């Protein structure tokens, strides 16, 4: 079982001011749980955050595995303190998750060698 779990109802891919944002959220309200990946459109390090920018870091991802139930995100050991000592994050993505397919496709391209299918 992951240290942090969320069930995504929405996926999104947004490009704004030279940055690409890919996210999964439990709902539309600001208080709803989410995960967000951010990278310059030209490439480079990936920023990852959970629920708040305070719980985020650049180059924190060890591995992101995509499977039939969603994503399993493993964080690098030296990033654990930033994420409340969490080492893993599970994002459950069911058939009712809006825009999941384009978000997953974009995320695979963003993460490159960190991505596992």
Secondary structure, 3 states (H helix, E strand, C coil): CCCEEEEEEEEEEEEECCEEEEEEECCCCCCCCEEEEEEECCCCCCEEEECCHHHEEECCEEEEEEECCEEEEEECHHHHHHHCCCCEEEEEEEEEEECHHHHHHHHHHHHHHHEEC
